[in-house]
Each structure stands twice: as C-alpha cells, then as structure tokens.
C-alpha cells in the first residue's frame, strides 16, 4: 500500500478499481464489516470540518476499525 496525496498519482485502472470497490461496499456492507478489525485510523484535519471528520470516522467504524482523532489543529504541533 502506498500513500496518495493527489488523485493524479493514480492510474485510470486504479481509479476504476476504487470506484468498483466503493460500489461493492455500498451494495454489500456486511461483507466489509470487519475489513479494518484491529486497525486504527488517526485523523487530524487542518481546516475545521465536522462533516468531513465524522464521515471519515463513521466509515472506519463501519469497517470494524478504531479512530484516534484530534479535536482541532491547535492541539498538535
């Protein structure tokens, strides 16, 4: 697995694969309910966005993982 900062770093085939996987998750959520079991997601958003933060956290929880978050960028150096 690699880090991706910009969508232009992905090939068309990789984007198609991501979209297909997203569609499968929507259609078969139970199939993915434990995919992130034992994994942690750390979130730190530099712009305040409750909706974005909660969306990321809800997605991780729906996949069976855990979330570590910062309340805002002011609490981290």
PyMOL commands that set and color helices and strands:
alter all, ss='L'
color gray80, all
select helices_A, chain A and resi 7-9+12-27+29-32+50-62+73-75
alter helices_A, ss='H'
color red, helices_A
select strands_A, chain A and resi 40-43+66-69
alter strands_A, ss='S'
color yellow, strands_A
deselect
rebuild
show_as cartoon
